[in-house]
């Protein structure tokens, strides 16, 4: 379960990380031509940093990822 959660987090981070983040191109097509792609890249940086911090916490403390699934068995 932990490995699946970590893989999902890595995939999520990869989808918003420049230069090949597919979600960045979707967002760019939504906002239109008046917003440059570099502005979209700059706007996603705080979210990438938060995702990396979340991933580090999940790797250092696996109990965070396993706490919620463990409550389902009760």
C-alpha positions as CSV (number, residue, x, y, z in Angstrom):
1,X,0.0,0.0,0.0
2,X,2.8,2.4,0.9
3,X,4.6,1.8,-2.4
4,X,1.5,2.4,-4.4
5,X,0.9,5.7,-2.6
6,X,4.5,6.8,-3.1
7,X,4.3,5.9,-6.8
8,X,1.0,7.9,-7.1
9,X,2.7,10.9,-5.5
10,X,5.7,10.7,-7.8
11,X,3.4,10.5,-10.8
12,X,1.4,13.5,-9.6
13,X,4.6,15.5,-9.2
14,X,5.7,14.4,-12.7
15,X,2.5,15.6,-14.3
16,X,3.0,19.2,-13.1
17,X,6.8,19.4,-13.4
18,X,8.3,21.4,-16.3
19,X,9.2,20.9,-19.1
20,X,7.1,17.8,-19.8
21,X,4.2,18.2,-17.4
22,X,1.1,17.4,-19.3
23,X,-1.1,19.3,-16.8
24,X,0.9,22.5,-17.6
25,X,0.0,22.3,-21.2
26,X,-3.7,21.7,-20.4
27,X,-3.6,24.7,-18.1
28,X,-2.0,26.8,-20.8
29,X,-4.7,25.9,-23.2
30,X,-7.4,26.9,-20.7
31,X,-5.9,30.3,-19.9
32,X,-5.4,31.2,-23.5
33,X,-2.7,32.9,-25.5
34,X,-2.4,36.0,-23.3
35,X,-0.6,34.1,-20.6
36,X,2.9,32.8,-21.5
37,X,4.0,29.3,-20.7
38,X,6.8,30.7,-18.5
39,X,4.2,32.3,-16.3
40,X,2.5,28.9,-15.9
41,X,5.8,27.4,-15.1
42,X,6.5,30.0,-12.4
43,X,3.0,29.6,-11.0
44,X,3.4,25.8,-10.4
45,X,6.8,26.1,-8.5
46,X,5.2,26.3,-5.0
47,X,3.1,23.3,-5.8
48,X,6.1,21.3,-6.9
49,X,7.9,22.2,-3.8
50,X,5.0,21.2,-1.6
51,X,4.7,17.9,-3.5
52,X,8.4,17.2,-2.9
53,X,8.1,18.0,0.8
54,X,5.0,15.7,1.0
55,X,6.9,13.0,-0.8
56,X,9.9,13.4,1.6
57,X,7.6,13.1,4.6
58,X,6.0,10.0,3.2
59,X,9.4,8.4,2.6
60,X,10.8,9.3,6.0
61,X,7.6,8.5,7.9
62,X,5.7,5.7,6.1
63,X,3.1,5.6,9.0
64,X,1.6,8.8,7.5
65,X,0.6,6.9,4.3
66,X,-0.5,3.8,6.2
67,X,-2.6,5.5,8.9
68,X,-5.8,6.1,6.9
69,X,-5.9,2.6,5.3
70,X,-5.4,1.1,8.7
71,X,-8.5,2.7,10.0
72,X,-10.6,1.0,7.3
73,X,-10.2,-2.5,8.9
74,X,-11.9,-1.6,12.2
